[in-house]
Amino acid sequence: MESRSIFETLLYVSDVIWWYCSRLNDEFPEPGQDCPREPITRIDYMTEVDREFLKGIPTNERDKVVIPQKYATHDAQEAWTMGKVLRRQAEHILEHRLELFEILQDRKAP
């Protein structure tokens, strides 16, 4: 399996930020034309969109269980809560951060 480039990995991370929010709301809008293409700026942008979306969920709905219909995982009945979204999002981003460190280390190797 060929690994992604740094550019591709960073773009993927920005999309992951969006995708996890979409687990809580099938109507969560996909990134539009105003979403930057440059990876770091895009991650910053999507992080802000993510933050505002999650902060906007009323406190009494934060434990609500959601089974998304759009962009389902291999388990179409997989249940999501805000806590699960935050945890899985953090784990996924960390996984790719470590992948990026490995790519950079490989480039430094003689």
C-alpha positions in Angstrom: 0.0 0.0 0.0 1.4 3.4 -1.0 1.3 6.0 1.7 -0.2 9.4 1.2 2.0 12.4 0.7 2.2 15.0 3.5 -0.1 17.3 1.5 -2.6 14.5 1.0 -2.5 13.5 4.6 -3.1 17.0 5.8 -6.1 17.4 3.4 -7.4 14.1 4.6 -7.2 15.2 8.3 -9.2 18.3 7.4 -11.9 16.1 5.8 -11.9 13.8 8.9 -12.7 16.8 11.1 -15.8 17.5 9.0 -16.8 13.8 8.7 -16.9 13.3 12.4 -19.2 16.2 12.9 -21.4 14.8 10.2 -22.0 11.7 12.5 -24.2 14.0 14.7 -26.1 15.7 11.9 -26.9 14.4 8.4 -27.5 18.0 7.4 -24.0 19.2 8.5 -22.8 21.0 5.4 -19.9 19.7 3.4 -17.0 22.1 3.1 -17.9 24.6 0.4 -16.0 27.0 -1.9 -15.0 29.2 1.0 -13.1 26.3 2.6 -9.4 26.9 1.9 -7.4 24.4 -0.2 -4.0 25.0 1.5 -3.8 22.1 4.0 -2.8 23.9 7.2 -5.2 26.8 6.6 -7.9 24.2 5.8 -7.3 22.3 9.0 -7.6 25.6 11.0 -10.8 26.5 9.1 -12.4 23.1 9.7 -11.3 23.1 13.3 -13.2 26.4 13.8 -16.3 25.1 12.0 -16.1 22.0 14.1 -15.7 24.0 17.3 -18.6 26.2 16.6 -20.9 23.3 15.5 -20.1 21.3 18.7 -20.4 24.3 21.0 -23.8 25.0 19.4 -25.2 21.6 20.5 -27.4 22.4 23.5 -26.2 20.9 26.7 -29.3 18.7 27.1 -28.6 17.1 23.6 -24.9 16.3 24.1 -25.6 12.8 25.2 -28.1 12.2 22.5 -27.5 9.0 20.5 -27.5 9.5 16.7 -27.4 6.9 13.9 -26.4 8.8 10.8 -28.0 7.9 7.5 -25.5 9.7 5.2 -21.9 8.6 4.8 -22.5 5.5 6.9 -19.6 3.4 8.1 -19.4 -0.4 7.5 -21.9 -0.7 10.3 -25.0 1.3 9.1 -26.5 1.1 12.6 -23.4 2.5 14.4 -24.5 4.9 17.1 -22.7 8.2 17.8 -22.8 10.7 20.7 -20.9 13.9 21.0 -18.4 12.3 23.4 -17.7 9.5 20.9 -17.2 12.0 18.1 -14.7 14.0 20.1 -12.8 10.9 21.2 -12.7 9.3 17.8 -11.8 12.6 16.1 -8.9 13.1 18.5 -7.6 9.5 18.1 -7.8 9.7 14.3 -6.0 13.0 14.1 -3.3 11.8 16.5 -2.9 8.6 14.4 -2.2 10.8 11.3 0.1 13.1 13.2 2.2 10.1 14.1 2.1 9.0 10.4 3.4 12.5 9.4 6.3 12.2 11.9 7.2 8.9 10.4 7.2 10.3 6.9 9.5 13.2 8.0 11.8 10.8 9.9 12.1 8.6 6.8 13.1 11.7 4.8 15.9 12.4 7.2 17.2 8.9 7.2 20.5 8.5 5.2 
